[in-house]
Amino acid sequence: MSRYQSDDDRDWHGGNVVPWGPTDCAAQQMVPSFVGEGINLDSANIKSLNRENLSEFEALMLGEISNDESSVGEMDMDSATATSSEDEAFFPFMELPFEIRLQVYRWLHLMNPIRLTQFAPWYPIPVNRAYFVKAVTLPLCDAGAPKIPDETPSPVASAVGPLLSPCRPYCCMPTAMLQASKQIYYESRQLPFRENEFVFVNWFASGLWAARSFIRGLQVWQTQTMRYARLELLSRDLSGRHVDEWKELCGAWAAGLRGLRLKILGGGNSAAGAGGVSWVVAGSPQKGAPTVNVRDLNGKAELWIENGLKQLKRLRYLEVELSVADWDATTKLDWCRSLEEAINEAKADTEQHVRVRCVEREHATRDWK
């Protein structure tokens, strides 16, 4: 017989095949003490055996210990410890009070500022920075001049009071957070529209055209949630055929806008381009340029007020910057006072009135230290 054709139950001794004997089999096998006695593993006696009375092999066969010499109880404890660690690592965010979750959403919103995309290297984009203004006040009278009592009340537009914040955020919500769950989406989706200030400036086209283009791409709930806006207009945007465009914009903001910072350029030339868009060529105020009227010849409010500003039912603060070259502070304050009276003339005393403030840009550099 070839050495490669030997049976599995034989061994080699001096080149000869020698069968295994009973002694060899006994030496190679480990038989538990109870196997030969015919004990049933499922019997009540085995189940009631105490672990201390079992040998290592018997305990292994009964499943009391594992191959790495750890007991079942220890394995259960390890599994419970791992589960407990996972539970501790998981933070139950949705179990927090709603007010606390809103604070978390607000901080996430402030941590994600919007970065403007440049369409081409040669295409300029407006720089987004805080736009500081100050209230227009009347010039101080000569201390030696006699004071003449005035029974007419001072215009509300010149009253001292807080202005709208120029440092409102310009941020967005992370898309990953909005996609986390439906509840988080509905709780946080309105935050950018409530907190941001939406800015539309005269940049190659009128700010009115830019605002209308932006509004048309939004859902209804988005336009109705917008709270603050800053808008630059030309004088022609509030007269003629452009009044309908202004009316459309005010209608979109009617249900939500609280504060509006309005800059009206009483001059500047414009040229009509393709699609009816008027491209701004020069926005510098000029002397004798046409300005926006508050009332017509019959004493009624102009259409841009009657069909525009009066639609803003939630509007509370309106800041107007009049960029007219030949207007002094008194003329500007009188114009803003007339505007405030025209907006609030049909409101009852119990209704919330719109406060109009006459402002001008503050060119001095702010020191935040």
Secondary structure, DSSP 8 states (H G I E B T S, - for coil): --GGG--TTEEEETTEEEE--HHHHHHH----TTTTTT--TTSHHHHT--GGGS-HHHHHHTTSB-TTS-BHHHHHHHHHHHHHHHHHHS--GGGS-HHHHHHHHHHHHHTSB-----SSTT----------EEE-------TTS------S---GGGS------S----B---HHHHTT-HHHHHHHTTHHHHH-EEEE--SSB-HHHHHHHHHHTS-HHHHTT--EEEEEEEGGGGSGGGHHHHHHHHHHTTTT--EEEEEEES--EEEE-GGG-EEEEE----TT-----SB-TTS-B-HHHHTTGGG-TT--EEEEEEE-TT--HHHHHHHHHHHHHHHHTTS-TTS---EEEEEEE--S-----
